[in-house]
Amino acid sequence: MTDGSPSDWAQQYELTHPVMNDNNRDVWSVYGEGYIPLNIVIGPDFVIRYKKAGYSESEIVSIIDQYMPSP
């Protein structure tokens, strides 16, 4: 859980993609596996396109660019 609202958090980190509040752990109960960070990219068709524990910024940026191109 993070402090502040999702919009505050997105603004702080200058995120341009949608960020949702999961304080009730609804999404975590479906996708969570106990790893932090666990990165999941869900495409516009709601299909999981990437799921991996750990963090590699270049890898995640590449996946986001591939499945969620800018409008």
N, CA, C and O atoms as a Maestro MAE file, in Angstrom:
{
 s_m_m2io_version
 :::
 2.0.0
}

f_m_ct {
 s_m_title
 :::
 protein
 m_atom[284] {
  # First column is atom index #
  i_m_mmod_type
  r_m_x_coord
  r_m_y_coord
  r_m_z_coord
  i_m_residue_number
  s_m_chain_name
  s_m_pdb_residue_name
  s_m_pdb_atom_name
  i_m_atomic_number
  :::
  1 25 0.844 -1.164 0.000 1 A "MET " " N  " 7
  2 3 0.000 0.000 0.000 1 A "MET " " CA " 6
  3 2 0.895 1.235 0.000 1 A "MET " " C  " 6
  4 15 1.932 1.260 0.663 1 A "MET " " O  " 8
  5 25 0.495 2.237 -0.733 2 A "THR " " N  " 7
  6 3 1.257 3.477 -0.787 2 A "THR " " CA " 6
  7 2 0.446 4.597 -0.151 2 A "THR " " C  " 6
  8 15 -0.777 4.520 -0.040 2 A "THR " " O  " 8
  9 25 1.156 5.631 0.261 3 A "ASP " " N  " 7
  10 3 0.482 6.795 0.827 3 A "ASP " " CA " 6
  11 2 -0.030 7.677 -0.294 3 A "ASP " " C  " 6
  12 15 0.583 7.760 -1.359 3 A "ASP " " O  " 8
  13 25 -1.153 8.335 -0.054 4 A "GLY " " N  " 7
  14 3 -1.706 9.253 -1.040 4 A "GLY " " CA " 6
  15 2 -2.580 8.541 -2.061 4 A "GLY " " C  " 6
  16 15 -2.684 7.314 -2.076 4 A "GLY " " O  " 8
  17 25 -3.193 9.332 -2.896 5 A "SER " " N  " 7
  18 3 -4.088 8.788 -3.918 5 A "SER " " CA " 6
  19 2 -3.276 8.323 -5.133 5 A "SER " " C  " 6
  20 15 -2.125 8.726 -5.305 5 A "SER " " O  " 8
  21 25 -3.875 7.481 -5.968 6 A "PRO " " N  " 7
  22 3 -3.180 7.071 -7.182 6 A "PRO " " CA " 6
  23 2 -2.784 8.259 -8.051 6 A "PRO " " C  " 6
  24 15 -1.705 8.259 -8.643 6 A "PRO " " O  " 8
  25 25 -3.642 9.267 -8.131 7 A "SER " " N  " 7
  26 3 -3.299 10.422 -8.964 7 A "SER " " CA " 6
  27 2 -2.119 11.198 -8.380 7 A "SER " " C  " 6
  28 15 -1.289 11.707 -9.133 7 A "SER " " O  " 8
  29 25 -2.030 11.297 -7.046 8 A "ASP " " N  " 7
  30 3 -0.874 11.950 -6.415 8 A "ASP " " CA " 6
  31 2 0.404 11.179 -6.719 8 A "ASP " " C  " 6
  32 15 1.435 11.769 -7.040 8 A "ASP " " O  " 8
  33 25 0.327 9.864 -6.615 9 A "TRP " " N  " 7
  34 3 1.483 9.001 -6.852 9 A "TRP " " CA " 6
  35 2 1.930 9.094 -8.304 9 A "TRP " " C  " 6
  36 15 3.123 9.195 -8.589 9 A "TRP " " O  " 8
  37 25 0.956 9.060 -9.228 10 A "ALA " " N  " 7
  38 3 1.284 9.159 -10.653 10 A "ALA " " CA " 6
  39 2 1.924 10.500 -10.973 10 A "ALA " " C  " 6
  40 15 2.861 10.582 -11.768 10 A "ALA " " O  " 8
  41 25 1.410 11.547 -10.347 11 A "GLN " " N  " 7
  42 3 1.979 12.880 -10.577 11 A "GLN " " CA " 6
  43 2 3.403 12.956 -10.031 11 A "GLN " " C  " 6
  44 15 4.291 13.502 -10.685 11 A "GLN " " O  " 8
  45 25 3.619 12.413 -8.841 12 A "GLN " " N  " 7
  46 3 4.943 12.450 -8.214 12 A "GLN " " CA " 6
  47 2 5.984 11.780 -9.109 12 A "GLN " " C  " 6
  48 15 7.106 12.272 -9.231 12 A "GLN " " O  " 8
  49 25 5.617 10.659 -9.735 13 A "TYR " " N  " 7
  50 3 6.563 9.913 -10.566 13 A "TYR " " CA " 6
  51 2 6.412 10.231 -12.057 13 A "TYR " " C  " 6
  52 15 7.005 9.567 -12.907 13 A "TYR " " O  " 8
  53 25 5.612 11.251 -12.359 14 A "GLU " " N  " 7
  54 3 5.405 11.726 -13.735 14 A "GLU " " CA " 6
  55 2 4.964 10.598 -14.663 14 A "GLU " " C  " 6
  56 15 5.438 10.485 -15.793 14 A "GLU " " O  " 8
  57 25 4.053 9.771 -14.170 15 A "LEU " " N  " 7
  58 3 3.533 8.676 -14.977 15 A "LEU " " CA " 6
  59 2 2.487 9.207 -15.938 15 A "LEU " " C  " 6
  60 15 1.697 10.082 -15.583 15 A "LEU " " O  " 8
  61 25 2.481 8.687 -17.142 16 A "THR " " N  " 7
  62 3 1.515 9.129 -18.139 16 A "THR " " CA " 6
  63 2 0.486 8.053 -18.455 16 A "THR " " C  " 6
  64 15 -0.426 8.290 -19.247 16 A "THR " " O  " 8
  65 25 0.615 6.876 -17.852 17 A "HIS " " N  " 7
  66 3 -0.347 5.795 -18.056 17 A "HIS " " CA " 6
  67 2 -1.304 5.735 -16.869 17 A "HIS " " C  " 6
  68 15 -0.984 6.246 -15.796 17 A "HIS " " O  " 8
  69 25 -2.460 5.124 -17.041 18 A "PRO " " N  " 7
  70 3 -3.420 5.042 -15.935 18 A "PRO " " CA " 6
  71 2 -2.844 4.282 -14.738 18 A "PRO " " C  " 6
  72 15 -2.130 3.293 -14.900 18 A "PRO " " O  " 8
  73 25 -3.162 4.756 -13.551 19 A "VAL " " N  " 7
  74 3 -2.755 4.116 -12.305 19 A "VAL " " CA " 6
  75 2 -4.016 3.930 -11.475 19 A "VAL " " C  " 6
  76 15 -4.804 4.863 -11.321 19 A "VAL " " O  " 8
  77 25 -4.206 2.749 -10.947 20 A "MET " " N  " 7
  78 3 -5.421 2.491 -10.183 20 A "MET " " CA " 6
  79 2 -5.134 2.280 -8.701 20 A "MET " " C  " 6
  80 15 -4.020 1.931 -8.309 20 A "MET " " O  " 8
  81 25 -6.140 2.493 -7.907 21 A "ASN " " N  " 7
  82 3 -6.067 2.275 -6.470 21 A "ASN " " CA " 6
  83 2 -6.454 0.823 -6.201 21 A "ASN " " C  " 6
  84 15 -7.537 0.384 -6.590 21 A "ASN " " O  " 8
  85 25 -5.581 0.088 -5.545 22 A "ASP " " N  " 7
  86 3 -5.897 -1.298 -5.189 22 A "ASP " " CA " 6
  87 2 -5.751 -1.507 -3.688 22 A "ASP " " C  " 6
  88 15 -5.307 -2.563 -3.239 22 A "ASP " " O  " 8
  89 25 -6.129 -0.487 -2.916 23 A "ASN " " N  " 7
  90 3 -6.013 -0.603 -1.466 23 A "ASN " " CA " 6
  91 2 -6.851 -1.749 -0.902 23 A "ASN " " C  " 6
  92 15 -6.540 -2.272 0.168 23 A "ASN " " O  " 8
  93 25 -7.904 -2.142 -1.605 24 A "ASN " " N  " 7
  94 3 -8.723 -3.274 -1.161 24 A "ASN " " CA " 6
  95 2 -8.136 -4.613 -1.595 24 A "ASN " " C  " 6
  96 15 -8.660 -5.672 -1.248 24 A "ASN " " O  " 8
  97 25 -7.044 -4.558 -2.358 25 A "ARG " " N  " 7
  98 3 -6.318 -5.732 -2.832 25 A "ARG " " CA " 6
  99 2 -7.141 -6.644 -3.743 25 A "ARG " " C  " 6
  100 15 -6.926 -7.855 -3.793 25 A "ARG " " O  " 8
  101 25 -8.088 -6.036 -4.459 26 A "ASP " " N  " 7
  102 3 -8.901 -6.808 -5.395 26 A "ASP " " CA " 6
  103 2 -8.052 -7.325 -6.552 26 A "ASP " " C  " 6
  104 15 -8.126 -8.502 -6.903 26 A "ASP " " O  " 8
  105 25 -7.254 -6.452 -7.140 27 A "VAL " " N  " 7
  106 3 -6.399 -6.850 -8.259 27 A "VAL " " CA " 6
  107 2 -5.287 -7.768 -7.749 27 A "VAL " " C  " 6
  108 15 -4.947 -8.758 -8.397 27 A "VAL " " O  " 8
  109 25 -4.729 -7.437 -6.596 28 A "TRP " " N  " 7
  110 3 -3.665 -8.262 -6.013 28 A "TRP " " CA " 6
  111 2 -4.146 -9.698 -5.796 28 A "TRP " " C  " 6
  112 15 -3.384 -10.642 -6.003 28 A "TRP " " O  " 8
  113 25 -5.392 -9.868 -5.384 29 A "SER " " N  " 7
  114 3 -5.895 -11.218 -5.129 29 A "SER " " CA " 6
  115 2 -5.955 -12.050 -6.410 29 A "SER " " C  " 6
  116 15 -5.895 -13.278 -6.350 29 A "SER " " O  " 8
  117 25 -6.072 -11.395 -7.565 30 A "VAL " " N  " 7
  118 3 -6.115 -12.103 -8.838 30 A "VAL " " CA " 6
  119 2 -4.713 -12.301 -9.416 30 A "VAL " " C  " 6
  120 15 -4.378 -13.389 -9.886 30 A "VAL " " O  " 8
  121 25 -3.893 -11.240 -9.378 31 A "TYR " " N  " 7
  122 3 -2.605 -11.263 -10.068 31 A "TYR " " CA " 6
  123 2 -1.393 -11.370 -9.153 31 A "TYR " " C  " 6
  124 15 -0.311 -11.741 -9.609 31 A "TYR " " O  " 8
  125 25 -1.550 -11.056 -7.888 32 A "GLY " " N  " 7
  126 3 -0.410 -11.007 -6.977 32 A "GLY " " CA " 6
  127 2 0.199 -12.366 -6.717 32 A "GLY " " C  " 6
  128 15 -0.505 -13.375 -6.659 32 A "GLY " " O  " 8
  129 25 1.485 -12.387 -6.563 33 A "GLU " " N  " 7
  130 3 2.196 -13.636 -6.284 33 A "GLU " " CA " 6
  131 2 3.156 -13.497 -5.116 33 A "GLU " " C  " 6
  132 15 3.950 -14.401 -4.855 33 A "GLU " " O  " 8
  133 25 3.092 -12.378 -4.411 34 A "GLY " " N  " 7
  134 3 3.943 -12.200 -3.260 34 A "GLY " " CA " 6
  135 2 5.296 -11.585 -3.548 34 A "GLY " " C  " 6
  136 15 6.123 -11.465 -2.644 34 A "GLY " " O  " 8
  137 25 5.541 -11.191 -4.791 35 A "TYR " " N  " 7
  138 3 6.813 -10.578 -5.148 35 A "TYR " " CA " 6
  139 2 6.662 -9.061 -5.206 35 A "TYR " " C  " 6
  140 15 5.665 -8.540 -5.706 35 A "TYR " " O  " 8
  141 25 7.646 -8.381 -4.696 36 A "ILE " " N  " 7
  142 3 7.662 -6.920 -4.786 36 A "ILE " " CA " 6
  143 2 9.030 -6.527 -5.306 36 A "ILE " " C  " 6
  144 15 10.027 -6.863 -4.666 36 A "ILE " " O  " 8
  145 25 9.134 -5.832 -6.436 37 A "PRO " " N  " 7
  146 3 7.998 -5.474 -7.275 37 A "PRO " " CA " 6
  147 2 7.598 -6.623 -8.187 37 A "PRO " " C  " 6
  148 15 8.431 -7.429 -8.603 37 A "PRO " " O  " 8
  149 25 6.320 -6.681 -8.484 38 A "LEU " " N  " 7
  150 3 5.786 -7.581 -9.498 38 A "LEU " " CA " 6
  151 2 5.178 -6.685 -10.554 38 A "LEU " " C  " 6
  152 15 4.189 -6.000 -10.295 38 A "LEU " " O  " 8
  153 25 5.752 -6.683 -11.726 39 A "ASN " " N  " 7
  154 3 5.309 -5.809 -12.802 39 A "ASN " " CA " 6
  155 2 4.404 -6.579 -13.743 39 A "ASN " " C  " 6
  156 15 4.752 -7.656 -14.227 39 A "ASN " " O  " 8
  157 25 3.236 -6.007 -13.993 40 A "ILE " " N  " 7
  158 3 2.265 -6.609 -14.892 40 A "ILE " " CA " 6
  159 2 1.833 -5.527 -15.873 40 A "ILE " " C  " 6
  160 15 1.447 -4.429 -15.471 40 A "ILE " " O  " 8
  161 25 1.901 -5.846 -17.155 41 A "VAL " " N  " 7
  162 3 1.391 -4.946 -18.180 41 A "VAL " " CA " 6
  163 2 0.189 -5.642 -18.798 41 A "VAL " " C  " 6
  164 15 0.294 -6.743 -19.337 41 A "VAL " " O  " 8
  165 25 -0.954 -4.975 -18.708 42 A "ILE " " N  " 7
  166 3 -2.190 -5.499 -19.272 42 A "ILE " " CA " 6
  167 2 -2.506 -4.664 -20.499 42 A "ILE " " C  " 6
  168 15 -2.595 -3.439 -20.418 42 A "ILE " " O  " 8
  169 25 -2.676 -5.327 -21.632 43 A "GLY " " N  " 7
  170 3 -2.946 -4.628 -22.882 43 A "GLY " " CA " 6
  171 2 -4.336 -4.026 -22.921 43 A "GLY " " C  " 6
  172 15 -5.156 -4.293 -22.043 43 A "GLY " " O  " 8
  173 25 -4.606 -3.212 -23.935 44 A "PRO " " N  " 7
  174 3 -5.916 -2.591 -24.090 44 A "PRO " " CA " 6
  175 2 -7.049 -3.618 -24.180 44 A "PRO " " C  " 6
  176 15 -8.207 -3.288 -23.924 44 A "PRO " " O  " 8
  177 25 -6.718 -4.862 -24.543 45 A "ASP " " N  " 7
  178 3 -7.705 -5.935 -24.630 45 A "ASP " " CA " 6
  179 2 -7.838 -6.701 -23.308 45 A "ASP " " C  " 6
  180 15 -8.512 -7.730 -23.248 45 A "ASP " " O  " 8
  181 25 -7.189 -6.191 -22.244 46 A "PHE " " N  " 7
  182 3 -7.222 -6.761 -20.891 46 A "PHE " " CA " 6
  183 2 -6.544 -8.119 -20.789 46 A "PHE " " C  " 6
  184 15 -6.836 -8.897 -19.882 46 A "PHE " " O  " 8
  185 25 -5.647 -8.400 -21.710 47 A "VAL " " N  " 7
  186 3 -4.846 -9.620 -21.676 47 A "VAL " " CA " 6
  187 2 -3.485 -9.271 -21.073 47 A "VAL " " C  " 6
  188 15 -2.884 -8.256 -21.425 47 A "VAL " " O  " 8
  189 25 -3.006 -10.119 -20.164 48 A "ILE " " N  " 7
  190 3 -1.691 -9.891 -19.578 48 A "ILE " " CA " 6
  191 2 -0.644 -10.087 -20.660 48 A "ILE " " C  " 6
  192 15 -0.552 -11.158 -21.259 48 A "ILE " " O  " 8
  193 25 0.146 -9.050 -20.910 49 A "ARG " " N  " 7
  194 3 1.174 -9.093 -21.937 49 A "ARG " " CA " 6
  195 2 2.572 -9.258 -21.359 49 A "ARG " " C  " 6
  196 15 3.509 -9.630 -22.066 49 A "ARG " " O  " 8
  197 25 2.703 -8.980 -20.072 50 A "TYR " " N  " 7
  198 3 4.023 -9.064 -19.417 50 A "TYR " " CA " 6
  199 2 3.780 -9.236 -17.930 50 A "TYR " " C  " 6
  200 15 2.956 -8.539 -17.337 50 A "TYR " " O  " 8
  201 25 4.502 -10.165 -17.338 51 A "LYS " " N  " 7
  202 3 4.405 -10.373 -15.885 51 A "LYS " " CA " 6
  203 2 5.743 -10.908 -15.413 51 A "LYS " " C  " 6
  204 15 6.167 -11.993 -15.810 51 A "LYS " " O  " 8
  205 25 6.398 -10.143 -14.568 52 A "LYS " " N  " 7
  206 3 7.725 -10.550 -14.119 52 A "LYS " " CA " 6
  207 2 8.062 -9.895 -12.782 52 A "LYS " " C  " 6
  208 15 7.811 -8.707 -12.581 52 A "LYS " " O  " 8
  209 25 8.624 -10.671 -11.887 53 A "ALA " " N  " 7
  210 3 9.114 -10.129 -10.628 53 A "ALA " " CA " 6
  211 2 10.450 -9.454 -10.881 53 A "ALA " " C  " 6
  212 15 11.187 -9.830 -11.793 53 A "ALA " " O  " 8
  213 25 10.753 -8.456 -10.068 54 A "GLY " " N  " 7
  214 3 11.995 -7.716 -10.247 54 A "GLY " " CA " 6
  215 2 11.745 -6.465 -11.055 54 A "GLY " " C  " 6
  216 15 10.598 -6.129 -11.349 54 A "GLY " " O  " 8
  217 25 12.805 -5.778 -11.414 55 A "TYR " " N  " 7
  218 3 12.628 -4.523 -12.126 55 A "TYR " " CA " 6
  219 2 13.776 -4.280 -13.082 55 A "TYR " " C  " 6
  220 15 14.944 -4.262 -12.694 55 A "TYR " " O  " 8
  221 25 13.417 -4.095 -14.335 56 A "SER " " N  " 7
  222 3 14.357 -3.665 -15.365 56 A "SER " " CA " 6
  223 2 13.646 -2.570 -16.145 56 A "SER " " C  " 6
  224 15 12.763 -2.849 -16.956 56 A "SER " " O  " 8
  225 25 14.032 -1.333 -15.898 57 A "GLU " " N  " 7
  226 3 13.336 -0.205 -16.520 57 A "GLU " " CA " 6
  227 2 13.303 -0.325 -18.038 57 A "GLU " " C  " 6
  228 15 12.251 -0.128 -18.648 57 A "GLU " " O  " 8
  229 25 14.423 -0.640 -18.652 58 A "SER " " N  " 7
  230 3 14.463 -0.712 -20.116 58 A "SER " " CA " 6
  231 2 13.535 -1.814 -20.640 58 A "SER " " C  " 6
  232 15 12.891 -1.642 -21.674 58 A "SER " " O  " 8
  233 25 13.468 -2.931 -19.935 59 A "GLU " " N  " 7
  234 3 12.599 -4.026 -20.361 59 A "GLU " " CA " 6
  235 2 11.125 -3.628 -20.260 59 A "GLU " " C  " 6
  236 15 10.340 -3.893 -21.170 59 A "GLU " " O  " 8
  237 25 10.763 -2.999 -19.165 60 A "ILE " " N  " 7
  238 3 9.374 -2.587 -18.970 60 A "ILE " " CA " 6
  239 2 8.982 -1.507 -19.976 60 A "ILE " " C  " 6
  240 15 7.892 -1.558 -20.545 60 A "ILE " " O  " 8
  241 25 9.852 -0.542 -20.194 61 A "VAL " " N  " 7
  242 3 9.566 0.515 -21.169 61 A "VAL " " CA " 6
  243 2 9.364 -0.100 -22.546 61 A "VAL " " C  " 6
  244 15 8.458 0.303 -23.276 61 A "VAL " " O  " 8
  245 25 10.189 -1.062 -22.906 62 A "SER " " N  " 7
  246 3 10.068 -1.727 -24.203 62 A "SER " " CA " 6
  247 2 8.716 -2.440 -24.329 62 A "SER " " C  " 6
  248 15 8.062 -2.344 -25.367 62 A "SER " " O  " 8
  249 25 8.303 -3.142 -23.296 63 A "ILE " " N  " 7
  250 3 7.021 -3.860 -23.307 63 A "ILE " " CA " 6
  251 2 5.867 -2.878 -23.400 63 A "ILE " " C  " 6
  252 15 4.937 -3.084 -24.180 63 A "ILE " " O  " 8
  253 25 5.919 -1.816 -22.616 64 A "ILE " " N  " 7
  254 3 4.854 -0.808 -22.654 64 A "ILE " " CA " 6
  255 2 4.780 -0.184 -24.040 64 A "ILE " " C  " 6
  256 15 3.687 -0.008 -24.578 64 A "ILE " " O  " 8
  257 25 5.914 0.151 -24.621 65 A "ASP " " N  " 7
  258 3 5.923 0.710 -25.966 65 A "ASP " " CA " 6
  259 2 5.342 -0.259 -26.996 65 A "ASP " " C  " 6
  260 15 4.669 0.148 -27.944 65 A "ASP " " O  " 8
  261 25 5.613 -1.534 -26.793 66 A "GLN " " N  " 7
  262 3 5.143 -2.549 -27.739 66 A "GLN " " CA " 6
  263 2 3.625 -2.744 -27.668 66 A "GLN " " C  " 6
  264 15 2.958 -2.826 -28.699 66 A "GLN " " O  " 8
  265 25 3.089 -2.819 -26.456 67 A "TYR " " N  " 7
  266 3 1.673 -3.161 -26.307 67 A "TYR " " CA " 6
  267 2 0.752 -1.985 -26.026 67 A "TYR " " C  " 6
  268 15 -0.467 -2.103 -26.154 67 A "TYR " " O  " 8
  269 25 1.325 -0.861 -25.646 68 A "MET " " N  " 7
  270 3 0.498 0.291 -25.314 68 A "MET " " CA " 6
  271 2 1.061 1.535 -25.989 68 A "MET " " C  " 6
  272 15 1.503 2.465 -25.315 68 A "MET " " O  " 8
  273 25 1.044 1.552 -27.321 69 A "PRO " " N  " 7
  274 3 1.622 2.698 -28.031 69 A "PRO " " CA " 6
  275 2 0.887 3.983 -27.724 69 A "PRO " " C  " 6
  276 15 -0.298 3.975 -27.393 69 A "PRO " " O  " 8
  277 25 1.599 5.081 -27.836 70 A "SER " " N  " 7
  278 3 1.000 6.402 -27.591 70 A "SER " " CA " 6
  279 2 -0.089 6.652 -28.622 70 A "SER " " C  " 6
  280 15 0.017 6.214 -29.768 70 A "SER " " O  " 8
  281 25 -1.141 7.361 -28.206 71 A "PRO " " N  " 7
  282 3 -2.247 7.654 -29.139 71 A "PRO " " CA " 6
  283 2 -1.817 8.573 -30.251 71 A "PRO " " C  " 6
  284 15 -2.623 8.916 -31.116 71 A "PRO " " O  " 8
  :::
 }
 m_bond[283] {
  # First column is bond index #
  i_m_from
  i_m_to
  i_m_order
  :::
  1 1 2 1
  2 2 3 1
  3 3 4 2
  4 3 5 1
  5 5 6 1
  6 6 7 1
  7 7 8 2
  8 7 9 1
  9 9 10 1
  10 10 11 1
  11 11 12 2
  12 11 13 1
  13 13 14 1
  14 14 15 1
  15 15 16 2
  16 15 17 1
  17 17 18 1
  18 18 19 1
  19 19 20 2
  20 19 21 1
  21 21 22 1
  22 22 23 1
  23 23 24 2
  24 23 25 1
  25 25 26 1
  26 26 27 1
  27 27 28 2
  28 27 29 1
  29 29 30 1
  30 30 31 1
  31 31 32 2
  32 31 33 1
  33 33 34 1
  34 34 35 1
  35 35 36 2
  36 35 37 1
  37 37 38 1
  38 38 39 1
  39 39 40 2
  40 39 41 1
  41 41 42 1
  42 42 43 1
  43 43 44 2
  44 43 45 1
  45 45 46 1
  46 46 47 1
  47 47 48 2
  48 47 49 1
  49 49 50 1
  50 50 51 1
  51 51 52 2
  52 51 53 1
  53 53 54 1
  54 54 55 1
  55 55 56 2
  56 55 57 1
  57 57 58 1
  58 58 59 1
  59 59 60 2
  60 59 61 1
  61 61 62 1
  62 62 63 1
  63 63 64 2
  64 63 65 1
  65 65 66 1
  66 66 67 1
  67 67 68 2
  68 67 69 1
  69 69 70 1
  70 70 71 1
  71 71 72 2
  72 71 73 1
  73 73 74 1
  74 74 75 1
  75 75 76 2
  76 75 77 1
  77 77 78 1
  78 78 79 1
  79 79 80 2
  80 79 81 1
  81 81 82 1
  82 82 83 1
  83 83 84 2
  84 83 85 1
  85 85 86 1
  86 86 87 1
  87 87 88 2
  88 87 89 1
  89 89 90 1
  90 90 91 1
  91 91 92 2
  92 91 93 1
  93 93 94 1
  94 94 95 1
  95 95 96 2
  96 95 97 1
  97 97 98 1
  98 98 99 1
  99 99 100 2
  100 99 101 1
  101 101 102 1
  102 102 103 1
  103 103 104 2
  104 103 105 1
  105 105 106 1
  106 106 107 1
  107 107 108 2
  108 107 109 1
  109 109 110 1
  110 110 111 1
  111 111 112 2
  112 111 113 1
  113 113 114 1
  114 114 115 1
  115 115 116 2
  116 115 117 1
  117 117 118 1
  118 118 119 1
  119 119 120 2
  120 119 121 1
  121 121 122 1
  122 122 123 1
  123 123 124 2
  124 123 125 1
  125 125 126 1
  126 126 127 1
  127 127 128 2
  128 127 129 1
  129 129 130 1
  130 130 131 1
  131 131 132 2
  132 131 133 1
  133 133 134 1
  134 134 135 1
  135 135 136 2
  136 135 137 1
  137 137 138 1
  138 138 139 1
  139 139 140 2
  140 139 141 1
  141 141 142 1
  142 142 143 1
  143 143 144 2
  144 143 145 1
  145 145 146 1
  146 146 147 1
  147 147 148 2
  148 147 149 1
  149 149 150 1
  150 150 151 1
  151 151 152 2
  152 151 153 1
  153 153 154 1
  154 154 155 1
  155 155 156 2
  156 155 157 1
  157 157 158 1
  158 158 159 1
  159 159 160 2
  160 159 161 1
  161 161 162 1
  162 162 163 1
  163 163 164 2
  164 163 165 1
  165 165 166 1
  166 166 167 1
  167 167 168 2
  168 167 169 1
  169 169 170 1
  170 170 171 1
  171 171 172 2
  172 171 173 1
  173 173 174 1
  174 174 175 1
  175 175 176 2
  176 175 177 1
  177 177 178 1
  178 178 179 1
  179 179 180 2
  180 179 181 1
  181 181 182 1
  182 182 183 1
  183 183 184 2
  184 183 185 1
  185 185 186 1
  186 186 187 1
  187 187 188 2
  188 187 189 1
  189 189 190 1
  190 190 191 1
  191 191 192 2
  192 191 193 1
  193 193 194 1
  194 194 195 1
  195 195 196 2
  196 195 197 1
  197 197 198 1
  198 198 199 1
  199 199 200 2
  200 199 201 1
  201 201 202 1
  202 202 203 1
  203 203 204 2
  204 203 205 1
  205 205 206 1
  206 206 207 1
  207 207 208 2
  208 207 209 1
  209 209 210 1
  210 210 211 1
  211 211 212 2
  212 211 213 1
  213 213 214 1
  214 214 215 1
  215 215 216 2
  216 215 217 1
  217 217 218 1
  218 218 219 1
  219 219 220 2
  220 219 221 1
  221 221 222 1
  222 222 223 1
  223 223 224 2
  224 223 225 1
  225 225 226 1
  226 226 227 1
  227 227 228 2
  228 227 229 1
  229 229 230 1
  230 230 231 1
  231 231 232 2
  232 231 233 1
  233 233 234 1
  234 234 235 1
  235 235 236 2
  236 235 237 1
  237 237 238 1
  238 238 239 1
  239 239 240 2
  240 239 241 1
  241 241 242 1
  242 242 243 1
  243 243 244 2
  244 243 245 1
  245 245 246 1
  246 246 247 1
  247 247 248 2
  248 247 249 1
  249 249 250 1
  250 250 251 1
  251 251 252 2
  252 251 253 1
  253 253 254 1
  254 254 255 1
  255 255 256 2
  256 255 257 1
  257 257 258 1
  258 258 259 1
  259 259 260 2
  260 259 261 1
  261 261 262 1
  262 262 263 1
  263 263 264 2
  264 263 265 1
  265 265 266 1
  266 266 267 1
  267 267 268 2
  268 267 269 1
  269 269 270 1
  270 270 271 1
  271 271 272 2
  272 271 273 1
  273 273 274 1
  274 274 275 1
  275 275 276 2
  276 275 277 1
  277 277 278 1
  278 278 279 1
  279 279 280 2
  280 279 281 1
  281 281 282 1
  282 282 283 1
  283 283 284 2
  :::
 }
}
